[in-house]
């Protein structure tokens, strides 16, 4: 891969150009499914904390949450390079809704255990190994490449508002009334997403967009090959390329560090910060406040400071926040630090989102993206288990160790981050310099 920096012009969509109504329908579907994710992300740890006070068992929920990215995500990528990604999004959300419905029945009947929570989380996250990349890559059917930064910012903002700012405090309050209510709400959210994306599929079938660059995959040449051969191609593409290999290693290291602390957040809030369960969602909402703020400032950061600064600075800022959480015992300070983490991660995530949407060839995009996530997110259980063990000693220790891990990993991969940023800028700049092809 070439790494020559792009022209001084920083990517940014023309101000007069607007995102389509079909995009906004798709955005609403994302808000719905992310609201469901947020309800479960708060309700299930609270449930686990009522069933056991062992930090290691509570951290096991994070293991169940991210293990599918290691075990299932590569095969999900093979599937998504063979089928219509938007239709796959419909099916995955339907299965998630059915799974959460069964969990609600178990709760209502008094048969819920920690292991039932693990199983439900695992299945829902298996669905997410399809729905998350399908959503990110399906966006290229709705938005021209020159508008991807803006669209990614809108999508990330919607995700944060729904999942963290909206769902987190709502889930905590509803949990205090009855544990089954936020779970039932998640079921409805997943079902609504499936319906909304289904309408987008119908709209695109009747009226394809002029700028559509990704076509539905039905019976293409990939279908004539075996899935294992396709999987091997995706693995070779990622591990055979120096930049992708190092980027995956960087992602794995940062995910281990971040989740060393975040895996025990519910116990950190209750025991170290002495927050009641009803305020846990408010604390988590700090991530969303910062994240939404990040979606508003990321355009300015990209224009004035550059993608390199956004990408690198976001990760280093997150490392500093983890260290701060490790030393404070004040809830207000912890809340402000989580706001800072949300802002840093939103800026870095949006800055890097264009890479797999534009730089990686579309024919292998889902496989490469999911292999990348399998390495990064699949390493998360290591951080979760480490956090659980350290939490048995002191609940501030996972954050201190996590901050050191993130900082060291990022500093060891500065060149990788800069090369990735330059390729993203070039991909967007090339699209801006020529008319969109119909």
C-alpha positions in Angstrom: 0.0 0.0 0.0 1.2 3.5 -0.7 1.3 6.0 2.1 2.1 9.3 0.4 0.1 12.1 2.2 -2.8 13.6 0.3 -3.0 17.2 -0.9 -3.4 19.9 1.8 -7.1 20.0 1.1 -8.8 18.2 4.0 -11.8 16.0 3.1 -15.2 17.5 3.8 -18.5 17.2 2.0 -19.8 20.3 0.2 -22.0 22.2 2.6 -25.0 22.5 0.2 -25.1 18.7 -0.4 -27.6 16.9 1.8 -27.9 13.3 2.9 -30.9 11.5 1.4 -34.2 10.6 3.0 -33.3 7.0 2.6 -30.2 7.5 4.6 -32.3 9.1 7.4 -34.6 6.1 7.4 -31.5 3.9 7.7 -30.2 6.1 10.4 -33.5 5.7 12.4 -33.1 2.0 12.2 -29.6 2.3 13.6 -30.9 4.4 16.4 -33.5 1.8 17.2 -31.1 -1.2 17.4 -28.6 0.8 19.3 -31.2 1.8 21.9 -31.8 -1.9 22.3 -28.1 -2.5 22.7 -27.9 0.2 25.3 -30.8 -1.3 27.3 -29.1 -4.6 27.4 -25.6 -3.1 28.1 -27.0 -1.7 31.4 -29.6 -4.2 32.4 -27.5 -7.3 32.0 -24.6 -6.2 34.2 -27.1 -5.0 36.8 -28.8 -8.4 36.6 -25.4 -10.1 36.9 -24.5 -7.9 39.9 -27.7 -9.0 41.7 -26.9 -12.6 41.0 -23.3 -12.5 42.1 -20.8 -10.1 43.7 -17.8 -11.8 42.2 -15.9 -9.4 39.9 -14.7 -12.3 37.8 -18.2 -13.6 37.2 -19.5 -10.1 36.4 -16.6 -9.6 34.0 -17.6 -12.9 32.4 -20.5 -11.0 30.8 -18.0 -8.9 28.9 -16.3 -12.2 27.8 -19.7 -13.4 26.5 -20.2 -10.1 24.8 -17.0 -10.0 22.8 -16.2 -13.7 22.3 -18.4 -14.0 19.2 -16.1 -11.4 17.5 -13.3 -14.0 17.9 -15.2 -17.1 17.0 -18.0 -16.0 14.6 -17.0 -12.7 13.0 -14.7 -14.1 10.3 -17.5 -16.4 9.0 -19.9 -13.5 9.3 -17.6 -11.5 7.0 -17.7 -14.4 4.4 -21.5 -14.3 4.5 -21.6 -10.5 4.1 -19.4 -10.6 1.0 -21.9 -13.1 -0.6 -25.3 -11.6 0.2 -27.2 -8.3 0.3 -25.8 -6.7 3.4 -29.0 -4.8 4.2 -31.1 -8.0 4.0 -28.6 -9.6 6.4 -29.2 -6.7 8.7 -32.9 -7.4 8.7 -32.4 -11.1 9.5 -29.8 -10.6 12.3 -32.0 -8.1 14.1 -35.0 -10.4 13.9 -33.0 -13.2 15.5 -31.7 -10.9 18.2 -35.3 -9.8 19.0 -36.4 -13.5 19.3 -33.4 -14.2 21.6 -34.1 -11.3 23.9 -37.8 -12.4 24.0 -36.7 -15.8 25.4 -34.6 -14.0 28.0 -37.6 -11.9 29.0 -39.6 -15.1 29.5 -36.8 -16.6 31.6 -36.7 -13.5 33.8 -40.5 -13.3 34.2 -40.6 -17.0 35.2 -37.7 -16.7 37.7 -35.4 -19.0 35.8 -32.6 -16.5 35.0 -29.1 -17.3 36.1 -25.7 -15.9 35.3 -25.3 -18.6 32.7 -28.6 -17.7 31.1 -27.3 -14.1 30.9 -24.1 -15.3 29.3 -26.0 -17.4 26.7 -28.3 -14.5 25.8 -25.5 -12.1 25.5 -23.5 -14.5 23.3 -26.3 -15.1 20.8 -27.2 -11.4 20.6 -23.6 -10.6 19.9 -23.3 -13.3 17.3 -26.1 -11.4 15.5 -24.1 -8.2 16.0 -21.1 -9.7 14.2 -23.5 -9.5 11.2 -25.5 -6.4 11.9 -22.7 -4.1 12.9 -20.5 -4.5 9.7 -23.6 -4.8 7.6 -24.7 -1.4 8.8 -21.3 0.2 8.3 -20.7 -1.2 4.9 -24.3 -1.0 3.8 -24.0 2.8 4.2 -22.0 2.9 1.0 -25.2 2.0 -0.9 -26.9 5.1 0.5 -24.1 7.7 0.7 -21.5 8.8 -1.9 -17.9 8.4 -0.7 -17.3 12.2 -0.4 -20.1 12.4 2.2 -19.0 9.4 4.3 -17.3 11.4 7.0 -20.5 13.4 7.5 -22.7 10.3 7.4 -20.4 8.4 9.8 -20.6 11.3 12.2 -24.4 11.3 12.1 -24.5 7.5 12.6 -22.0 7.6 15.5 -23.9 10.5 17.0 -27.2 8.6 16.8 -25.6 5.5 18.2 -24.3 7.4 21.2 -27.5 9.3 21.9 -29.6 6.1 21.7 -27.2 3.6 23.3 -25.6 5.6 26.0 -27.4 8.9 26.6 -30.9 7.6 26.0 -31.0 3.9 26.9 -28.5 3.9 29.7 -30.4 6.0 32.3 -33.7 4.7 31.1 -32.6 1.1 31.5 -31.4 1.8 35.1 -34.7 3.4 36.1 -36.7 0.6 34.4 -34.6 -2.0 36.1 -35.4 -0.5 39.5 -39.1 -1.1 38.6 -38.8 -4.6 37.2 -35.7 -6.2 35.6 -37.8 -7.6 32.7 -38.9 -4.2 31.4 -35.6 -3.0 29.8 -35.1 -6.5 28.4 -38.6 -6.4 26.8 -37.7 -2.9 25.5 -34.6 -4.2 23.8 -36.7 -6.9 22.0 -39.0 -4.2 20.6 -36.0 -2.1 19.5 -34.5 -4.9 17.5 -37.8 -5.8 15.9 -38.3 -2.1 14.9 -34.9 -1.9 13.3 -35.6 -5.0 11.2 -38.8 -3.4 10.0 -37.2 -0.1 9.1 -34.3 -1.6 7.3 -36.8 -3.8 5.4 -38.4 -0.7 4.1 -35.0 0.6 3.0 -34.5 -2.6 1.0 -37.8 -2.2 -0.7 -37.1 1.5 -1.6 -33.7 0.7 -3.1 -35.2 -2.1 -5.1 -37.8 0.2 -6.6 -35.7 3.3 -6.9 -31.9 2.7 -6.9 -29.8 5.7 -6.0 -27.7 7.3 -8.7 -24.5 7.2 -6.6 -24.9 3.6 -5.5 -21.5 2.0 -5.7 -22.3 -1.3 -3.9 -24.7 -3.7 -5.4 -26.6 -6.5 -3.7 -24.8 -9.8 -3.7 -26.8 -12.6 -5.2 -25.2 -15.4 -7.1 -21.9 -13.5 -7.9 -18.6 -15.3 -8.4 -18.0 -15.7 -4.7 -21.0 -18.0 -4.5 -19.2 -20.5 -6.6 -16.4 -20.9 -4.1 -16.5 -22.6 -0.8 -16.9 -20.5 2.4 -13.6 -21.7 3.8 -11.8 -20.6 0.7 -13.4 -17.1 1.0 -12.4 -17.1 4.7 -8.8 -18.0 3.9 -8.7 -15.1 1.3 -9.9 -12.7 4.0 -7.3 -13.9 6.4 -4.5 -13.6 3.8 -5.7 -10.1 2.9 -5.4 -8.9 6.5 -2.4 -10.8 7.7 -0.5 -10.6 4.4 -0.6 -6.8 4.4 1.9 -5.0 6.7 -0.4 -2.1 7.4 -3.6 -4.1 8.1 -1.6 -6.5 10.2 -0.3 -3.8 12.4 -3.6 -2.0 12.5 -5.3 -5.1 13.8 -2.6 -5.5 16.5 -3.1 -1.9 17.5 -6.8 -2.4 17.7 -6.4 -5.6 19.8 -4.1 -3.9 22.3 -6.3 -0.9 22.8 -9.4 -3.1 23.2 -7.6 -5.1 25.9 -6.7 -2.0 27.7 -10.0 -0.3 27.5 -12.0 -3.3 28.7 -9.6 -4.1 31.5 -11.3 -1.2 33.2 -14.8 -1.1 31.6 -15.5 -4.8 32.3 -15.9 -4.0 36.0 -17.6 -0.6 35.7 -20.8 -1.7 37.4 -18.9 -2.8 40.5 -16.6 0.2 40.3 -19.7 2.5 40.4 -21.4 0.6 43.2 -18.5 -0.2 45.5 -15.8 2.4 44.8 -18.0 5.4 43.9 -20.9 4.2 46.1 -23.5 5.0 43.5 -27.0 3.4 43.8 -28.1 1.1 40.9 -30.6 3.7 39.7 -27.7 6.2 39.0 -25.4 3.7 37.2 -27.1 4.6 33.9 -26.5 8.3 34.5 -22.8 7.5 35.0 -22.7 5.5 31.8 -24.5 8.3 30.0 -21.4 10.4 30.5 -19.8 8.3 27.7 -22.7 9.4 25.4 -22.5 13.1 26.3 -18.8 13.0 25.4 -19.4 10.9 22.3 -22.1 13.2 21.0 -19.9 16.2 21.6 -17.2 14.4 19.6 -19.5 14.0 16.6 -20.0 17.8 16.6 -16.3 18.7 16.9 -14.8 15.9 14.7 -15.4 17.9 11.5 -13.5 20.9 12.9 -10.7 18.6 14.1 -10.4 17.0 10.7 -10.3 20.3 8.9 -8.0 22.2 11.3 -5.8 19.6 12.9 -6.0 16.7 10.5 -7.0 13.1 10.6 -3.7 12.1 12.1 -4.2 14.2 15.1 -7.8 13.1 15.5 -6.9 9.4 15.3 -3.9 9.5 17.5 -5.1 12.1 20.0 -8.4 10.2 20.6 -6.6 7.1 21.7 -4.1 8.9 23.9 -6.9 10.8 25.5 -8.7 7.6 26.3 -5.6 6.3 28.0 -5.4 9.4 30.2 -9.0 9.0 31.2 -8.5 5.4 32.3 -5.6 6.5 34.5 -7.8 9.2 36.0 -10.6 6.7 36.8 -8.0 4.6 38.5 -7.1 7.2 41.1 -10.5 9.0 41.7 -13.1 7.9 44.2 -15.5 10.8 43.5 -18.6 10.1 41.3 -18.7 13.6 39.8 -15.0 13.4 38.7 -15.6 9.9 37.3 -18.6 11.1 35.4 -16.5 14.0 33.8 -13.8 11.6 32.9 -16.2 9.3 31.2 -17.4 12.3 29.2 -13.8 12.8 28.1 -13.5 9.2 27.1 -16.7 9.3 25.0 -15.4 12.4 23.2 -12.0 10.9 22.5 -13.3 7.6 21.3 -15.9 9.2 19.0 -13.3 11.4 17.3 -10.9 8.5 16.8 -13.6 6.1 15.6 -15.1 8.5 13.1 -11.6 9.5 11.8 -10.8 5.8 11.1 -14.2 4.6 9.8 -13.5 5.6 6.2 -10.7 3.0 5.9 -12.8 -0.1 5.6 -15.5 1.8 3.8 -13.3 3.2 1.0 -9.7 2.0 1.1 -10.4 -1.7 1.2 -11.9 -3.1 -2.1 -15.6 -3.8 -1.8 -15.4 -7.4 -2.9 -13.5 -8.3 0.2 -14.5 -5.5 2.5 -16.7 -7.4 4.9 -14.3 -10.3 5.3 -11.3 -8.0 5.9 -13.3 -5.8 8.3 -14.6 -8.8 10.3 -11.1 -10.4 10.5 -9.8 -7.1 11.7 -12.6 -7.0 14.4 -12.0 -10.6 15.3 -8.4 -9.8 16.2 -9.3 -6.6 18.0 -12.7 -7.3 19.6 -11.8 -10.9 20.0 -9.0 -9.9 22.3 -11.4 -8.0 24.6 -12.1 -11.1 26.8 -8.4 -11.1 27.7 -8.9 -7.5 29.1 -12.2 -8.4 30.8 -10.7 -11.4 32.6 -7.6 -9.3 33.5 -9.9 -6.6 34.9 -11.9 -9.2 36.9 -8.8 -10.6 38.5 -7.3 -7.1 39.3 -10.7 -6.0 40.6 -10.6 -8.7 43.3 -7.5 -6.8 44.6 -8.8 -3.2 44.1 -11.4 -1.8 41.8 -9.2 1.1 40.8 -6.4 -1.2 39.7 -8.0 -2.3 36.4 -8.2 1.3 35.2 -4.6 2.1 36.0 -3.3 -1.1 34.2 -5.7 -0.5 31.3 -4.6 3.1 30.9 -0.9 2.0 30.7 -1.7 -0.7 28.2 -3.6 1.6 25.9 -0.9 4.3 26.1 1.9 1.9 25.3 0.1 0.2 22.5 -0.8 3.5 20.8 2.7 4.9 21.1 4.1 1.7 19.6 1.8 2.1 16.6 2.1 5.8 15.8 3.4 5.1 12.3 0.5 2.7 11.6 -2.0 5.3 12.7 -0.5 8.0 10.5 -0.4 5.7 7.4 -4.0 4.7 7.9 -5.0 8.3 8.3 -3.2 9.3 5.1 -4.9 6.5 3.1 -8.3 7.6 4.4 -7.7 11.2 3.4 -6.6 10.2 -0.1 -9.6 7.9 -0.7 -12.0 10.7 0.2 -10.0 13.4 -1.7 -10.0 11.3 -4.9 -13.8 11.0 -4.7 -14.2 14.7 -4.2 -12.0 15.5 -7.3 -14.3 13.6 -9.8 -18.0 13.4 -10.5 -19.9 10.5 -8.9 -20.4 7.6 -11.3 -23.9 6.4 -11.7 
